[in-house]
Amino acid sequence: MESYPAPARALVAELTAAAAADSASAVAFQGAPGANSHIAVEEAFPNAIPLPCFSFEDAIDAVREMRADCAMIPIENSLHGRVADMHFLLPESGLTITGEHFLPIHYALMGIDPAVPISEVMSHPQALGQCRHLLRTRGIKPVPYPDTAGAAAFVAEMGDPRIGAIAPPRSAGLYGLHTIETGLADAEHNMTRFLILALAAPGHILSGPFMTTFMFEVKNVPAALYKALGGFATNGINLTKLESYQRGGSFAATEFYCDIEGHPEDPPIRRAMEELAFHTKWVRILGTYPRARDRG
């Protein structure tokens, strides 16, 4: 609680108390009230109690400790790419991906006094990246903050009219700021994909079409990735996402995060996954869940 700026603490306390009284209806998100993740929770779960958490780790812990039924976590943005922390947190979280949600992103520039020029702007690194061309053109210094709405609350707490925040438009009203400008993103198609994480997959059969997310580590041999993914090509499986990263500082073996269209029980995917397992050190399925929108 004390990690949030003072203007946000009352709202955080109110939502936290409501979630504690009905944890089965709580959905955890990272950020202060008014953040994009808060908006995503309200869209995906209109009857849920949004539970604000200061960090991604806190949101994951809320689900693991059964203080929330699930969490909504951003995984990638159409302008600024992946939310890097999550690719390291997901495999160790012990949670299962049970759904996805796409949220159009809209930002506003807000501050204490609209008559005073803004020289610095605070926001989440993703938001700053999504508005980087605009900020560079205007000579405004970007200052990273853990979340967008929290940045708005912190600007309100500081009271310096030269420092503004980039946050969802509703944050201005929540924290007593003036909206200076709207529509800030560098492109109109600004969209963030969220994953829904829970302790276990739903007990009932979900309706398709499906997405499946998994991770694997290739062997340190020539053409390792080519061999690992060959089964997906020969079985006609559409890979919609493939990203690599290193662990442990060895720079010797690469892990991959992958999204495919379909369900592991589909015969073509089952064959492709068997071939993948043969050519890799390990494979870990993170979840199979209904597809929220068509790819391609």
N, C-alpha and C positions, 0 to 999 in steps of 0.2 A: 504493500500500500504506500509506504513512504517513498518508494521509487517514483511514483507519479508526481507531476507538478501539483501544487496546492489547488489550483482551480479544478482539477479533475478528481480529486480525492473523494469528494462527497458523492459524485456520480458513481465512482468505482465502488464505494462502500455500499451504496444502495443496491447496485446490481449484484454484488457479492453476497449480500445478505439474502436477497431473493433467491439466488442460486443455491445457497446453503439450505434454505427451507424446502427446496424441491430440486435436488440434484439430478433426478431423472429427466427433468425438462431443461437442464442447463446445457449450453453449447459454449465451449471455451474458444476465445480468440485472442490473438496477440495485439496489444495496443490499448490506448485509452478510448473511452466512449466517443463515438463519432468517427472512428477510423474506418478505412475501407473494409477491413475484416468484420467490423461490427455491422456494416451495411450488408455484407455478404451473408452473415448469419440471419439477419432479419429477412432477407430475400429467400434463402433456402429453407429456413425454419421459422415461419411467421408466428408460430405459437410457442416458440422456445424462449428461455430466459438467457440472454447473452451474458457470458461471464468474462469480463476483461482480465487479461493476464499480461504482465509487463514484458515477458519474453516468450519466444517459441517454446523454450524448455518448460516454462511455467504452465503454458497451455497444455503441453503433453502430460506434464505431471498431474494436472487437474483431472485428466481422463484416467490415468493410471491409478490415481488415488480415489476414483469414483466420486469426485466432486463435480463432475460434468459427465454427461452421457457420451459426448463426442467433442471433437475440436474441428474448427475450420482453419486451415493453414494455407497461405498463398504459396504456390510452387513455381509459377512462372508468369511473366508479363510479356505482352506482344511487342513492346518497345524496348524494354531493358533486360529481357532474358530471364534466366532462372534466379530464384531466391536461393542463394548458394547455401545458406545454413541448413536448409531442410534436407539436402542430399546427404548430409552427414548425420543429421538427427533422426531421419526416418528409419534407417536400418536398425538402429539401436533402441528405438522407442518402444518396441514390443507392441505397437498398435497396428491395426489393419486399415487399409484404405477401403472405405465403404461407399464412396461417392465422389463426385466432382461438381463444381459450380463455376460458371463463367460470369464475371462481374465487369460491366463497362466502367471505366475509371474516369472520374471527373474531378478536376482540381480547381481550387480558387487560391488566389494570393490574398492574405488577410493580415491585418496589423492593428496597432493601437490607434494611429491617427492617419487617415487617408491623405491628409495634406502634406505629410512629411515623406520625402523620398525614401524608399527601402534600399539599404546598402547591403544587407545580409538577409538570407532567408534560411529558415530551418525546416527540415522535413526528414522523413525516412530516406535512406540512400536510393531505394527504388524510385520514389517520387522525384527526387532530385535528378536521377538519371533520365526519367521520362520527360523532364522539362529542361534538360541540359542546354539545348540550343537556345531556348528563350533566355535562360539565365546568362549564358555567355554573351549573347547579343546585347543585353542590357547592362552588362558589367556588374551583376549582382553576385555576391559571394555565397556559394552554397555551404551550409553547415549541417552535417549529418546529425540526426536524432533517432532514437529507437523506433518511433512511429509517427505517423502524420498528425493525428489528432493530439497526441501527446506534445508534439512540437507547438501546436496552436495553444495548448494550455500553458506551456512553458513561456511562450511569447507574452501571453497575458500576465503571467506571474512576474516576468522581468520588467514589463512596463516601459521598454525602450522603443520609441516610435520608429527608430531606424532599422529595427529588426522585425522581419515579417515571418510568416509561416506559409507553407504550401500544404494544404489539407483539403479533404472533402468539404464542400460548401457549408454543410450543416455544422461543422466544427466552429465556425465563426459565431453562430448564435449560442452554441453550448458554452463558449468560454468568453463571451462578451467582446469579441473582436469585430472590426469593421472589414467587410469584404471590399477589396480594392479592385480585383479583376477576376474573371472566371474564364474557363476554357483554356487552361495553360499548357496542356500536354503538347508535345511536338508533332503528334499525328492524331487524327480523329478516331482511328481504330484502336485506341488504347484500351486494352482488355487484360484482366488478370484471371488466371485459372486457380481455383482453390481446390484443395483436397479435403475430404471429410475423413477424419481418423477416429476409430473406435477401438475398444478392447478386443472385440471379436467381430467376425462377419455376421450379418443377420442370419437368424436360424431358419427363416423362410426363404423360398426360392424367389430370387429377384427376376424381373423381366428385362430382356435385352433390348437392343444390342449392347454388348459389353465392351469394356476396356479392361486390360490386365496390365498391371505395373509390376516389374521385377528388377532385380539387380543381379549382376554376376561379375566374377573376376576372371579375366583371361589368363591363360598360361603364358609364361614368358618365352614364347617360341615364335619363329617367323609365321606371318599370316594368321596369327591367333584369332583376330577379330573376324577375318574373312571366313575361317573355318567355323567359328562359333555361330555366325549368323547365316551360314549357307542354308540351313534347314528352313529358315523363314522365307527365303527366296524360292526354294524349290516347292514349298507347300503353299505359296501364294498368300503369305501373311503380311499385312500392312503394318510396318513399324512407323509410328507417328512421332516418336521421340527417342533419341539416343544421345546420351551425354556421358562424358568420361570425367574421372577425377582420380587423384592419387591419395593414398592413405599411408601413414606410417613413415613418410620421409625416405623411403627406399628408392623411389623412382624406377622400380624394376617391374612392377605389376600394376595394371590399370583396372579399376572397377568401372562398371557401366550401369547407368540408370536407363531403363527402357520402358516405353509404353507401346502396346500393340492393340490392335482391334481384335476382339474375340474373347472366348472363354477357354481356360486350359482343358476343359473336357471336350472341346471340339476336336475331332480326329486330326485335322491338319495341324492345329496348335500343339496337340499332344505329341505328334511326331517331331515337330520343330523343337519343342522343349527337351525332348529326349536327346536329340542331336546336340543341342546347346549344352546340356549337362555333360555329355561325353567330351566336349572340347574345352571345358572350363574347369576351374578349381572348385567353384561352388555357384549355385543359383538360389536366389531367395525371392519367392513371390511375395510382394507387399500388399497385394489386394486385387480382387476382381470385382467390378462394380458397373452399374448402368452408365452408358455413355450419355453425357449431357448434351452434346451437340455433335453433328457430323464432322468428320475430318476430311480434308481435301476439297 
